[in-house]
Amino acid sequence: MLRSAYLIKNQTDCTFHFPGFQQVPGLAVVIVGERQDSQTYVRMKQKACEEVGIASFGSSLPASATQAEVLATVQQFNENPDVHGILVQLPVCAQAHCI
């Protein structure tokens, strides 16, 4: 089964099993630095969200970001009622301190 067909089937299954759920699910992604492989992976997740109607939120922080800045970004997404899941793309190396 193609990935997009699989995702659409899962979305349909969720709609069937939870018919009262009217809110669009939201996924937030936090990426630190400019690793090409990580950026590619995040783009794939954003595209998958688009394909199945999941709202996609993102924050791209520079490699110089501090751990406090990364955690503050996660906290902002955590407080957003439109965000139901947060993906922090690994590896996260903020100012030489790997999280």
N, C-alpha and C positions, 0 to 999 in steps of 0.2 A: 504494500500500500504506500502510495506517495505520502511524504511528510505532511503536505498541506491538506490532503484528503483526510489523513489521520487526525490532524488538529481540528478540522471542521467537524468530523464525526464526534470527537470528544466534546466540542462546544455544543453540538446538537444533543448529545447525551446529557450534558449538564443542564441544558435548558429543559429537557424532559423531566429530569429528576428533581429540579428545583424551580418549578414554574413560577413561584412567587418572587423569585430573585430578579428585580428589575434593574439593578445598577450594573453598569458596564464595569467589568473587572479592570483593574489597573496594575501594571507592573512597572516598577522604577528600577533603573540600572545606574549604578555608580561605578565609574571607571577612573582610575588614577594613573596618570602617565600616558605615554603615546606608543605602547607596544602594538605593533601592527596585528599580531595574532589576536590579541584581546579586543582590539577595535573591530576586527572582522567578526569575531564571535558575538559581540554586542550588536552589530548591524544585523546579523542573522536573527537574533532574538527579537529585535525591533520589527524586522520584516515578518517574522512569524506572528507577532502580535497583530500587525496590520491585517494579515490574512484571515485571522479568526475573530477580529473585532474587539481585541483587548486594547485598552488605552495604554500607551507607552510613554513613560516619563524618563528623562535621562539627565545625568549630571556628569560632565567630564572635567575632572580636576587635573591641574598640572602635577608633574612628578615632584615638584617642590612643596606640594600641599602637606600640611602638618597632620598628625593623627587627629588632633582636635578638629581640624577643618573637615576631615573625612567623616568623623563621628557626627559633627554638626549637620552635615549634608544628609546622612542617614536619618538623623532625628527629624529633620524637616520633612522628609518623605514619610516618616512614621506618623507624623502629625497630620498629614494630608488625607482626608477621608476618601479621596478618589484613588488612593494607592492601597492595594491589597497584598502586594508582595514586593520585596526589595531584593535585588540581586546586586551583590558587591563583587565586581569582577576581580578575580585573583590572577596574578599576584598583586597585592597592594603594598607598594613600598613608598611610603610617604616620608620624605626627608631622611632616607637611609634607615628608617625604622619599619621593618616589615610587620604588617598586621596580619 
